[in-house]
Amino acid sequence: SQLAEENSWALSVHEGESVTVNCSYKTSITALQWYRQKSGKGPAQLILIRSNEREKRNGRLRATLDTSSQSSSLSITATRCEDTAVYFCATSSGGNYKPTFGKGTSLVVHP
Amino acid sequence: ETAVFQTPNYHVTQVGNEVSFNCKQTLGHDTMYWYKQDSKKLLKIMFSYNNKQLIVNETVPRRFSPQSSDKAHLNLRIKSVEPEDSAVYLCASRPTGGTSAETLYFGSGTRLTVL
């Protein structure tokens, strides 16, 4: 069963708008990562946020983590066409390290 | 910048054939993974190797077998492919220690189509 899951299958915005992708997970975690996968490429990490952190930023990206509700969000401000991709959250819980990915949210940014 | 290299990019084959995919990483990482991504983009871990040792072996059919000659290489062989094996196979690596120890570095994948 999926231990991490994004809450929307697909989102569509226009360039310059902001967008938020949400993720929920079911187990205790040590860290949560956000990845982006562009067409024809493998996923690439955007942000890693640890269980003792509440917020992390990377340029136009902002990730939050709420361990009490077991949820995370990734916000992108001033979106660009090149932000068009599938966004995944991935959780890890120490031990035998095998990151578990959510189903992904497809984001399309229109010019 | 690509540092995890997968070959081939695409492979089309018939049911029952054997296929092999190659993966090489030039990052000096100790741990490598194979993930399967289906048509709905769902990513599932298949295997993980640490310094040539198998450490994670999820429930995958026995026709799948990983092979590692050294810590920089992790290949995947599928004996007698089935239609449900059609997917993108993604190789990844990660460092053992340091601040980015949880970060996976993926290759661009091998897209397998089984006719």
Interface residues (C-beta under 8 A of the other chain):
Chain A: Q2 A31 Q33 Y35 Q37 G40 K41 G42 P43 A44 Q45 L48 V86 F88 A90 S92 N96 Y97 K98 P99 T100 F101 K103 G104 S106
Chain B: V4 T31 Y33 Y35 K40 K41 L42 L43 I45 S48 I55 V56 E58 L90 A92 R94 S100 E102 T103 L104 F106 G107 S108 G109
